[in-house]
Amino acid sequence: MGISFSFFVVIMASNTIFAQTIGSKRKSDGGQMLNTWIAFTTAHLASLYPNAAATYGSVNRSCRCQVLADLTLRRTTELQKWLDGAEEGEVCAGSIKRKEENEK
């Protein structure tokens, strides 16, 4: 499986999780979340590859795709917590709602 296909699969899965996570939030909040994510990934890539793309050779695009796929997969895992809910007694859950008793 090539990098670009792997990236596509990760992005499609993350889009589903992202849409479910912000589904109950206002549209403007979701837009802000997305803009913040784009700014973070752009800054992260710039920190890894600060020079012109040609500096890193022909694999630069593949490397960037792999980094984005890895970041997106990790963030998707984090967002899943909002869908799954936090265990009862988890005092640091913040805005993550508690799991329903009948789901245990």
C-alpha positions, 0 to 999 in steps of 0.5 A: 500500500503506497503512502498516498493511499495510506494517507487517503485512508487515514484522512477519510477515517479522521474526517468521519471521527471529526464530523461525529465529534463536532456534530453537536457543537456549533458550526463556528466551533468546528471551523475553529477546530479545523483551522487550528488543526491546519495551523498546527500541522502546517507549523509542524511540517515547517519545523521538520522541513524548514528549507525549500522542498528541493533541499530534501529530494524527491521523497519530500512529498512522500515524507510530508504525507507520512508525517501528516498521516501519522499526526492525523491518526494520532489526533483521530485517536484523541478525538475518539475519546469525545465519542467514547466518553470518560470513565466515571471518576475521571476528574481530568476529563474536561469537556469529555462527557462521562460514559453512560452506565448502560454502555459498560 
